[in-house]
Amino acid sequence: IETINKEASIKTVANKYLPAFILALNQREVLLSTMQNIVQLETHELNKQDEEIFNKMERLRNGLLILQLKQIFYTVSNLHEVELFFNQLQKSFAVEKMLMENEQCIREMHNLLEVRRNQETERTEKEKAEKDERRSNIINTILGAIGCLGLFSFLKDLIPFFNDSETYVAWYKFLSVTLPVLVMAYIVRLV
């Protein structure tokens, strides 16, 4: 205002420079609000590992990205002097520095949450695999016991069959005895 010549009015100056000032001030306030939202995150919330905190971090990240795309690299005017004024205001309000700090803080917190969530998922999958393996071992043991009972029953019935020498031929007796034993050995080997 001090450098304006006498014929330019205060209204002209305000119309020329006020939008740049308001936009720079808005950027500062939005970034301060984002910083405040980050600071208000409680430590116990970050340790909970629930979906709500991930959504909150995602909203903060998206809001910061939208701010960066829509406002930080925004051209206020075609006039060089207004653009210089706007850039000077951004430097005075430390808009770029606050944006970088917010981005870095949100990125690190999101990475921390992501690492914790991945560790929790790995632990859950490992426990599930151990339970499945235990269940498979129990089922295999039960099936093996049933197979042993079947073999015992077969051998119990085989003794009277083998002692009856009048009715059956020797090669038939041999096949009748060895074939079930071979099948049972094959099944036990598979299990």
Order of alpha helices (4+ residues) and beta strands (2+ residues): alpha-alpha-alpha-alpha-alpha-alpha
